[in-house]
């Protein structure tokens, strides 16, 4: 999992103090950021995750990056298990 999030540039590593997100594939990182904007509002699982982070007073961009990273992790798990997920609305 860490390799995939690092490939995208969402693996922030372990640094003391302020952290930054860089490296990886810029276009893919932008795509995931846009997907995170939507997922934080409409995906029930990721919406609950974002709400929990809001209650902890996390900055908005930190929440979106965490949602994007979780989105990547969920996608990797679904691909590894060869699961096609179709939500019925």
N, C-alpha and C positions, 0 to 999 in steps of 0.2 A: 504494500500500500504506500509506503513512504516513497518508493521510487516513482510511482505514478504521480503523487502530489508534488514531488520535486520536479518531475518532468514538466508539469504545468507551471510551476513556480509558486505554488501555494504552501510549500513546506518552509516555514519561517525559521526552522532550526532552533538552537538553544543559545541565545545571546543574552547577556545581562543588559538591562535597561531597555531602551527603545528598539523595537524590531521593525524590519522592513521586508517587503515582499518584492523580490526581483529574481531575475534569472528565468529559466524555463522558456516556454513558447509564449510570446507576447499576445499573438492573436487568439490562441486557445485560452489564455488567462482572461482576456477581455470577454470572450464568449461565455466562460464560466461565471464571470462577474454579472453579466446580463441575465444569465439563467438564475443566478442566486437572487437577483432582484425580484424575479417572478416567483421563485420557489419559496422565498421568505413570506410571501403574501398568500400563495394559493396551495402549496403542498402541505397537507395537514401535519406530517411528521416534522418537516423543516420549519414550519410556522411555529409549532410548539417549542422547538429548539431555539428559534430566534426570540420568542417571547420570554423564555427563561433567561436568555442572555440580557434582554432589555431590563428585566427585574433586577439583574445584578449590576445595572448602570454601566454597561459596556458601551463604548462609542459605536455609532451606526456602521461605520466602515469595518470595524472589527467584527461586528455581527455578520455583515455580508460576506466577509472573507471566510469566517467560520462556517457559514451556510454553504459557500462554494466548496470548501474542503469536504464537508460532510456529504454534499451532493456527489463529489468525485468518489468518495469512499463507498457510498451506496451503489453507484454505477459500477464500480469495480467488483463488488460482491455479487451484484446481479449478473454481470458478465461471467464471472468465475463459475457461478452455479447454473449458467445458461438459462436464466429465468427471463421471460418477457413479461413485463409488468404493464397491465392495462387497468387504470383506475376508471371505475364507472362513476359518472357524475349524475 
